[in-house]
């Protein structure tokens, strides 16, 4: 079956084989899992705005991942792509499960974004810079200095403190994975692909830090086993969502644990701020970053049995903002979920109007 969809990704400027976006990898994991054929178009930082806009005129502020549909229209954002897959291909393995399961996984995503990504971002900074050719390196440096508000040399911070921060925030995730299965129980889902995409980014941009900060963070094989499974999984190892009471109880426990950890932090509970827009020295990576919510009221409405989060826990959409999240991995060694090396993809609700103020849903 010929691929009629095109997935635009971000790659390094030197070899054009290393993907730099955890958002892209979330889309690729999800789309490979669904086995929807697509063509992958690899772009550098400086190619993103022109190439994507020319291919998908409905997108005024290009970012990645962008999926070009059969109609020629472009669809931004990994979550939107995943949601489209769920709706269009319900007979394929599910990414989210029930509405309650989806809410739980999006909360898990916000935890990764707020507690794990910032330190990874600092640790991979130098590696991402060194992967660029001269022109893209200049862009990368200038854009990061502008968004960080500090000189290039100061952005990475202290390595040991970054490693410590990651390890401290991995504890709850480590407890969830101790059972030897996936985040949501005995099947993979969106939460697993969010975590795996962060690992892909970290491991290829800063492999030594990834080993120390993730794989060797605990005195067991929990994270090495997850890392191995996510890279070598096939159809038989990836069952679809189940509805057993045991799984339901575990999912509720996961959410309660993460929820409690967020409330115990001294800083405000983060939300997901989407950063799709390519504006000047902005970052067309399509990721999200933590932000202080407008309301810091207690989570009085939280009821995991009903899949509820508090009403004021939004995924907000600013018209433009900058994010520095990215990762590297061998772009053309796509995860093989079905014994094939072909890439797969799909999309989500089509934006028929300008996307400059719509925003990416991560």
Secondary structure, DSSP 4 states (H G I P E B T S, - for coil): -----EEEEEB-SSSS-BB--HHHHHHHHHHHHHT-B-EEEEE-HHHHHHHHHHH-TT-SS--SSEEE-TTS-EEE-HHHHHHHHHHH-TTSPPSS-SHHHHHHHHHHHHHIIIIIHHHHHHHHHHHHHHTS-HHHHHHHHHHHHHHHTS-HHHHS--HHHHHHHHHHHHHHHHHHHTTSSBTTBSS--HHHHHHHHHHHHHHHH-HHHHIIIIITSSSSSHHHHHHHHHHH--GGG-------HHHHHHHHHHHHHHHHHHHHSSSPPEEEEE-----TT--TT--EEEEE-S-----TT-BGGGTB--TT--EE--S----------BTTS---SSS----B----S---S--TTT----
